[in-house]
Amino acid sequence: MPPKSDSTEGIVLNFVNEQNRPLNVQNVADFLQKFNLKKTAVQKALDSLADSGKISFKEYGKQKIYIARQDQFDIPDNEELNRMKEENAKLQEMLDEQRREISEVEGEIKALQSNMTLEEIRARETNQRNEAEEMEKKLTKLREGVILVSPEERKAVEVLYTETINQWRRRKRMFKDIWDAITENSPKDIKEFKEELGIEYDEDVGVSLQSFADLMQQGKKRSRGQ
């Protein structure tokens, strides 16, 4: 008489048949914890099922390995196996196609989510119109010969520029005096010493103090010409 499905033996038997693979008592006990079955109860059920011939077992030293009886399963012949392989291949193709379709839909969703809403488009359009109008006003003033920079602002920039050039000239002179004093009696090659310290002259970086000073003079000449 087969064990009841809700008895300990019935639960263990169903699990062993469903798994249809070699199992030890610990494998079974770990999985069947959800049924509140203790390891000792599982061991007792496995031994009882094995003794009654409902499952098979083999001993490896002190450990027993249990497996479902194979004669209860229908083993397909080669023709059936081939048919199952073909069905499996078709199902795999269908699965791959569905995954591609899902991926395409997800891509479309992301693209739609990244698009601007109608309100955002209108707000950007308003900002761009305001910027264009502001630039058009400035352009109109330039065409009419209106000076956009006041004399006071121009004077302040000239004073700052002149002070910066003077500071540059003073620091350049101070560096030259110090550098000459250091290298005057130095046995090192001056060029190598400079590279060792990471020092760069204005000329090394393509900058000329005189060119900036001349630029200021040219600006003053243009101002007088106007």
C-alpha positions as CSV (number, residue, x, y, z in Angstrom):
1,M,0.0,0.0,0.0
2,P,1.5,3.3,-1.0
3,P,2.1,5.9,1.7
4,K,-0.4,8.8,2.0
5,S,0.8,11.9,0.2
6,D,0.6,14.1,3.3
7,S,2.5,11.6,5.5
8,T,6.2,11.9,6.1
9,E,6.9,8.9,3.8
10,G,4.5,10.3,1.2
11,I,6.2,13.7,1.2
12,V,9.7,12.2,1.1
13,L,8.7,9.7,-1.7
14,N,7.2,12.5,-3.8
15,F,10.4,14.6,-3.4
16,V,12.7,11.8,-4.4
17,N,10.6,10.9,-7.5
18,E,10.4,14.6,-8.5
19,Q,14.2,15.1,-8.2
20,N,15.1,11.8,-9.8
21,R,18.7,12.2,-9.0
22,P,21.1,10.8,-6.3
23,L,20.3,12.3,-2.9
24,N,21.6,11.8,0.6
25,V,19.6,12.4,3.8
26,Q,20.9,15.9,4.3
27,N,19.8,16.9,0.7
28,V,16.3,15.7,1.5
29,A,16.1,17.2,5.0
30,D,17.3,20.6,3.8
31,F,14.7,20.9,1.1
32,L,11.9,19.5,3.3
33,Q,12.4,21.9,6.1
34,K,9.4,23.9,4.8
35,F,7.3,20.9,5.9
36,N,8.8,21.0,9.4
37,L,10.4,17.6,9.0
38,K,13.4,16.8,11.2
39,K,16.4,15.0,9.8
40,T,15.8,12.0,12.0
41,A,12.2,11.7,10.6
42,V,13.5,12.1,7.0
43,Q,16.2,9.4,7.6
44,K,13.5,7.0,9.0
45,A,11.2,7.6,6.1
46,L,14.0,7.1,3.5
47,D,15.1,3.8,5.2
48,S,11.4,2.6,5.3
49,L,10.9,3.5,1.6
50,A,14.1,1.7,0.7
51,D,13.3,-1.4,2.7
52,S,9.8,-1.6,1.1
53,G,11.4,-1.2,-2.4
54,K,9.7,2.1,-3.2
55,I,13.0,3.8,-3.8
56,S,16.5,2.5,-4.5
57,F,19.7,3.1,-2.5
58,K,23.4,2.4,-2.5
59,E,25.8,2.5,0.4
60,Y,29.1,4.3,0.1
61,G,31.0,3.7,3.4
62,K,28.8,5.0,6.2
63,Q,26.7,7.1,3.8
64,K,23.6,6.0,1.9
65,I,22.6,7.5,-1.4
66,Y,18.9,7.3,-2.4
67,I,17.4,7.6,-5.8
68,A,13.9,7.1,-7.4
69,R,13.2,3.7,-8.9
70,Q,13.9,4.0,-12.6
71,D,11.4,1.3,-13.7
72,Q,8.5,3.6,-12.9
73,F,9.5,6.1,-15.5
74,D,8.7,5.8,-19.2
75,I,12.1,5.9,-21.0
76,P,11.7,7.4,-24.5
77,D,13.2,5.6,-27.5
78,N,15.5,7.3,-30.0
79,E,12.6,8.4,-32.2
80,E,10.9,10.0,-29.3
81,L,14.1,11.6,-28.1
82,N,14.7,13.2,-31.6
83,R,11.1,14.5,-31.6
84,M,11.6,16.0,-28.2
85,K,14.9,17.6,-29.3
86,E,13.1,19.2,-32.3
87,E,10.3,20.5,-30.1
88,N,12.9,21.9,-27.7
89,A,14.7,23.6,-30.6
90,K,11.5,25.2,-31.8
91,L,10.6,26.3,-28.3
92,Q,14.0,27.8,-27.9
93,E,13.6,29.8,-31.2
94,M,10.2,31.0,-30.0
95,L,11.8,32.1,-26.7
96,D,14.6,33.9,-28.4
97,E,12.1,35.7,-30.6
98,Q,10.0,36.8,-27.7
99,R,13.1,38.0,-25.9
100,R,14.0,40.1,-29.0
101,E,10.5,41.5,-29.1
102,I,10.6,42.4,-25.4
103,S,14.0,44.1,-25.9
104,E,12.6,46.2,-28.7
105,V,9.6,47.2,-26.7
106,E,11.8,48.1,-23.7
107,G,14.0,50.2,-26.1
108,E,10.9,52.0,-27.4
109,I,9.8,52.7,-23.9
110,K,13.1,54.1,-22.9
111,A,13.2,56.3,-26.0
112,L,9.7,57.6,-25.2
113,Q,10.7,58.3,-21.6
114,S,13.7,60.3,-22.7
115,N,11.7,62.5,-25.0
116,M,10.6,65.9,-23.8
117,T,7.1,66.5,-22.8
118,L,4.9,69.1,-24.5
119,E,5.3,71.5,-21.6
120,E,9.1,71.1,-21.6
121,I,9.1,71.8,-25.4
122,R,7.0,74.9,-25.0
123,A,9.2,76.2,-22.1
124,R,12.4,75.7,-24.1
125,E,10.8,77.4,-27.1
126,T,9.9,80.4,-24.9
127,N,13.4,80.6,-23.6
128,Q,15.0,80.4,-27.0
129,R,12.6,83.1,-28.3
130,N,13.6,85.4,-25.4
131,E,17.3,84.8,-26.0
132,A,16.8,85.5,-29.8
133,E,15.0,88.7,-29.1
134,E,17.7,89.9,-26.7
135,M,20.4,89.1,-29.2
136,E,18.5,90.9,-31.9
137,K,18.3,94.0,-29.7
138,K,22.1,94.0,-29.2
139,L,22.6,93.5,-32.9
140,T,20.4,96.4,-33.7
141,K,22.3,98.7,-31.4
142,L,25.6,97.6,-33.0
143,R,24.2,98.4,-36.4
144,E,23.1,101.8,-35.3
145,G,26.5,102.5,-33.8
146,V,25.4,102.5,-30.2
147,I,28.2,102.0,-27.8
148,L,27.3,99.0,-25.6
149,V,30.2,99.6,-23.2
150,S,30.1,102.9,-21.2
151,P,33.3,105.1,-21.0
152,E,33.5,104.3,-17.3
153,E,33.5,100.6,-17.9
154,R,36.1,101.0,-20.6
155,K,38.3,103.1,-18.4
156,A,38.1,100.5,-15.5
157,V,39.1,97.7,-17.9
158,E,42.1,99.8,-19.2
159,V,43.3,100.6,-15.7
160,L,43.1,96.9,-14.7
161,Y,44.8,95.8,-17.9
162,T,47.6,98.4,-17.4
163,E,48.1,97.3,-13.7
164,T,48.3,93.7,-14.8
165,I,50.9,94.4,-17.5
166,N,53.0,96.4,-14.9
167,Q,52.8,93.6,-12.4
168,W,53.9,91.2,-15.1
169,R,56.9,93.4,-16.0
170,R,58.0,93.8,-12.4
171,R,57.8,90.1,-11.6
172,K,59.6,89.3,-14.8
173,R,62.4,91.7,-13.8
174,M,62.5,90.3,-10.2
175,F,62.8,86.7,-11.5
176,K,65.6,87.7,-13.9
177,D,67.6,89.3,-11.1
178,I,67.2,86.3,-8.8
179,W,67.9,83.7,-11.5
180,D,71.0,85.6,-12.7
181,A,72.3,85.6,-9.1
182,I,71.7,81.9,-8.7
183,T,73.2,80.8,-12.0
184,E,76.1,83.2,-12.2
185,N,78.6,80.9,-10.6
186,S,76.7,77.6,-11.0
187,P,78.7,74.8,-12.6
188,K,75.4,73.3,-14.0
189,D,74.2,73.9,-17.5
190,I,71.6,76.7,-17.3
191,K,69.2,75.0,-19.7
192,E,69.4,71.7,-17.9
193,F,69.1,73.4,-14.5
194,K,66.0,75.2,-15.7
195,E,64.4,72.0,-17.0
196,E,65.2,70.3,-13.7
197,L,63.4,72.9,-11.7
198,G,60.5,73.0,-14.2
199,I,61.0,76.7,-15.0
200,E,59.5,78.1,-18.2
201,Y,60.2,81.5,-19.8
202,D,57.4,83.4,-21.5
203,E,58.9,82.5,-24.8
204,D,58.8,78.8,-24.0
205,V,55.0,78.9,-23.9
206,G,54.6,81.3,-26.8
207,V,53.8,84.4,-24.8
208,S,55.2,87.8,-25.2
209,L,54.9,90.6,-22.6
210,Q,55.6,93.2,-25.3
211,S,52.8,92.0,-27.5
212,F,50.3,92.6,-24.7
213,A,51.8,96.0,-23.9
214,D,51.5,96.9,-27.6
215,L,47.9,95.8,-27.6
216,M,47.1,98.4,-25.0
217,Q,48.7,101.2,-27.0
218,Q,46.8,100.2,-30.1
219,G,43.6,100.4,-28.1
220,K,44.4,103.9,-27.0
221,K,45.2,105.0,-30.6
222,R,41.8,103.7,-31.8
223,S,40.0,105.5,-29.0
224,R,41.7,108.8,-30.0
225,G,40.9,108.2,-33.6
226,Q,37.2,107.9,-32.8
